[in-house]
Structures are given as C-alpha cells and as structure tokens.
C-alpha cells in the first residue's frame, strides 16, 4: 500500500523539489520522470524507480495499470510508493498534464565501451547541445528513425534534465543514450570503422550525397558554436544543409531530423 503524504512540508516533498537543480541531481545521481507515457517507457526499459508519487484522482485507466506495476515493485521492496494530494502533485510536477504519476529514477548506466552496435551501425552524436528541449526532440526523432544509440559529447545540458525526458516523450529510455568525451567517442567510432558524417555550414558536400548504407555516425554541433575543430578534423565527410533564404541556420533538432531521415530513406528504398 502506498504511504500517504498530505503536507507540502513533508521532508520527501522538499527533497523532491530540490531535484530541479542540476547539482542536486548530480550529487544524488537520480532524476525525475513524469507523465504516463514517459513513465511507461521507463518501466518498459526495465528501470526500477527508487520512489514513485501518485495522485489517484488524476489517473486514467492506463495510469492505473502503471500503478499496478509500481505496486508490485513496492511489494518486492524495490520501489517506495507514495500517494499525494492534487495540491501536492501540482507542486512537484513540472507540467500540468502529468497524468498523476511521477517517478524518481537512478541515472542511466550506459557506457560507450560496453555498446556494440548492429551492422550497419546507425549512430547519432550531438556535441555541446545547450537546450534540453532540442536534445529531447532529437531523441524522439532518433527513436522514430531507428537510431541505435545517441552519444552526447561536451554537453551544455545533461541528459538527465527532467525537461529532456519531457521533450523526448520518454525516448530517453527507448535507445541507449550516453555521455562520452569527444576523444573517446572519436576513437570508438574509428576503431569500428564507422564513417563520421559531420554537419557544418562549411561542409563541401550536400548531406544527401553521402552513402549512408555504410556504417554511419551523424554528428551535429551545438546551437551556438557548431562543431569543434576536433570533430571537423576527425570527420570522414563534412556535409551541409542548403540554406536558400535569408536565414543562415536551422534549429538543431530540425537539422538532425533531415539527415537522420536521409539515412532512413537510403536504407529503406
């Protein structure tokens, strides 16, 4: 049975609110997942929440099914389950349509050296992404396109930011998503003979002219600074997306989607 919490001054609620800060998440190595769809993806991926907070009056039928799963984890003493009032849930939720379920989960534990992509590899690398919304949108597109792993290097935002989870609609849990230093990532790709296709306005080749049926890693730079010199030097091919109007760039998530779906087009034709 869930433990009832009726006061916003409860110490657990205060600790939960602290997880909105990056330093607190880093020190405790936990983050927040909210929303029926997002929580379902996390549970389907085998993630066992440390804590789960539910508001019964906000649950729909699918939410009640998730609570049954959480109750089984609680019975095994794997998850602590708490029931909160609508007022408390509104205080702890990041958005208003969370569906009455919020999880506290441990950080993801994917390590680059342990990942062996199927052949032909299809990897996405994002360098220095600054906006959680952009990273979340890229993860969602990567899942839809069948990307085997997303590697974040020199990230300006961490992959465990609750807004990344929200913007990805839970796609953070549907594929390996990991953080890795630039040099380690380049070495890992080169050792596996995965071509590095790096997008930059200075690229000499149109992004649609690359042969993506080969093992490929699509590398995208940050919103503000683009690709670092290290990635430009390591690239097998530097590609560009044509800009025919007055604007000189596209949103990072849009640029990523264009190239990822060119990979899909070539591999499914």
N, C-alpha and C positions, 0 to 999 in steps of 0.2 A: 504494500500500500504506500502511495506517495505521502511524504511528510508535508503538512500544510504550513505555508508561510503567509501570514496576514498583515505583517508590518513591513513597510519600506525601510525601516531602521534595522531590520534583521542583518546580522553580520554577513551572511551569504549574499544578500542582495547588494550590500555595499562592495563586497569583493567582486561581484559580477560586473558591476558598473565600472570598476577600475580597468577591466579588460578592454575598454575602449581606447586605452593608451598603449602605444607600441611597446614602450619599455616594460610595462606590466605583463604584456603577453610574452615578451622575450624572456623575462625573468622566470615566469611560471611555465613557459613552453606549452601554453594552451590558447585556444581561441574560441570564438563564438560562431555557431551556425544557427540561423533562424529561418523559419519558413517551412511549410510542409514539403515542398518539392526538394529543397536543399537538404533538409534533414533526412528525407528518404534516400537521396543519393549517397549521403554519408553512411547511413546504415547498410545500404546495399553494397557499399565498398568494403564492408567488414570493420568499419571504425566503431569502436566501443566508447560511447561518451563517458566522461568522468561524472558529469552531472547532467540532468535534464529537468527543465522547468516547463510545466504545462498549465494552461488556463482552460479548464473544461468547457466553459461557456463559449469559447472561441473555436472549438474543434468542430470540423466536419467529419464525415464518415471515414475519409482517408486518414485524417488526423487521429481518429480513434484507433485505427489499425496500427498506426505508428506507436501510439501509447501502449498498445498491447505488446509490441516488440520491446519497448523500453521497460515494461513491467516484468517481462521475462528476464531481461538483463539485471534488473533490480533484484529479482528473486535469486539470481546467481551471485549477488553481491558484486556485480561488475559495474553497475551504474547507480548513483544516488538519484532518486526521483522525487521532485518537489512539485506540489500544486500551489499555484499563486492566484491571487485575485486579479480581476481585469485591470484594476488600477495599478497594481504592481507590475503586471505584464506590460502595460503601456509604458512604464518607466524603464524597464530593462530592454525592451525591443528597440531595434534600430529603425524599424519602419512600422506602419500601421496595419499592414496586411500580412502579418507573420503567421497567421493561422493558429496561434495559440501554442506553439512549440518552439523551444529554444534549447540548444544543446551547448555544453562546454566539452570540447574535444581536445585530445593531445595533438601537438604538432605532427604534420605528416613526416614520415621517416624514409622517403625515397632517397637513395644515394646513387649518384651517377655511375659509379664503378660497378654497382650491382645490376644495372639495367642493360639488357641485351635486346635490342630492337629486332623485330622480324625483318626479313629481307623481301623486298627492298625497303630500307629504312625511310621513314617519313617523320622528321623531327622539326619542331619549331623552336627557335632560340630568340628570346627577347632581351635586349640589352638596355639596362637603365630605365625601364618603364617607371614613370613617375606617378601616374594616376591609377588608383585602384579600379576605377570604372573601365579604363582601357584594358587593363590586364584581365579583368573579369570577362569583358566582351571577347577578347582574343581566346580565352579558354573555352568559351561557349562555341566559338567558330571552329576552334581546333577539334573539339569533340565531334561536331557535326561533320567535319571534313575527314575524320578518321585518322587524325594525327596520333602517332604512337606515344609521344612524350613532349612536354613543353618544358624547356630549360630557361630559367631566368638568371641572367648574369648581371652583376653590377646593378642590382635593382634599387630604384629610388623608393619603391614601396615593397613591403614584404608580402609574400603570397598568402600569409595567414590573416591579413587585414580582413575584418568582417565584411567590408564593402567589396572586396574581391569575391568572397563567397556569394554575396548577394547579386553582384553584376554578372557572375558566371552562371547563376541559377543552379548552382551545385556542380557545375562541370569541373570544378577544382578536384572533385572526388572520382571522376569517371575515367581519368587517364593519369599516368604518372606526371606530376608537376613538381619540379625540384629547383633548388637554387644551387648554383655552382660557379666557382671563379672562372674568369674568361680563359686563362691559360689552360686550366684543367679541361674545360669544355672543348677548346680547340684541339688539344691533344687527343681527347677521347674520340672526336669525330675523325681526325686524320688517321688514327690507328685502325679505325673500322672502314676506312676508305669511303666515307660518306661525303659527297660533294657539298661544299658550303656555298650556298647561293645567298649573297648578301645584298639587301636592297638599300640603295642610296641614290640621291638625285644626281650624283656624279657617275653613276653606273653607265657603262658604254653599251650595254646590251639590253634590249627590251625584255621585260620579265616573261613574256610569253614565248620567247625563242629558246629557252633552256629546255633540255631533255630531263624532265622530272620523273621519267620512268626509272632512272638510275637512283640508287640510294641517295637521299637528299635531306639537307638541313636548311630550312628557310630562316635567315637571320634578319631581324628587324631592329633598328636603333631606337633611341629614346625620342620622345615627342619634341624636346627642346634642342638636343645636341646631335641627334642622328647616331651613326655608327662610329665607334672608336677606331683609331688607327690600327689597333691590334686585329680587329675583325676585318677591316679592309685589306690588310696585308695577308691574312690567312684565307681569304675568300678564293674559292675556285673560280667564281664568276661574280662580277658586280653588275647588278641589274637595276633598271629604273622603271618607274611607272610614269607614262607620259602625262604631262600637265599642259593642257591646251588652252586654259583660260588665264585669268589674272592671278589666281591663287598659285602658290609655289609648292604646296604640300597638301596631303590628305591626313585625316585623323589616323592615328597609328592602328587602331583596330580595323578601320576600313582598308588600309593598305595591306595589312596582314590577310584579311579575308580575300582580297583579289588574288594574291599569289597562292594562298593555300588552295583556293578553288581552281586555279590553273593546274595545280598538281592533280587534283581530283579529275579534272576534265581529261588530262592526258592519260591517266591511269584507268579510266573507265570507258574510253572511246573504243 
